[in-house]
Amino acid sequence: MPVEFEEYNGNPVIVLKKDENDAYPFRFGLRKAQLILENIDEIKKFVEKNKK
């Protein structure tokens, strides 16, 4: 999965793509990245419970 780093209004942003041609990548900044890290175990449980 390609990962890129950008800036938005002077703030760092990470961009996650399924592949190089992903038209709708997942972008988020530092605050959301911190929330994800603080809740990674719950996110993993959510994925395991709901993946098909």
Secondary structure by P-SEA (a helix, b strand, c coil): cbbbbbbcccbbbbbbbccccccbbbbbcaaaaaaaaacaaaaaaaaaaccc
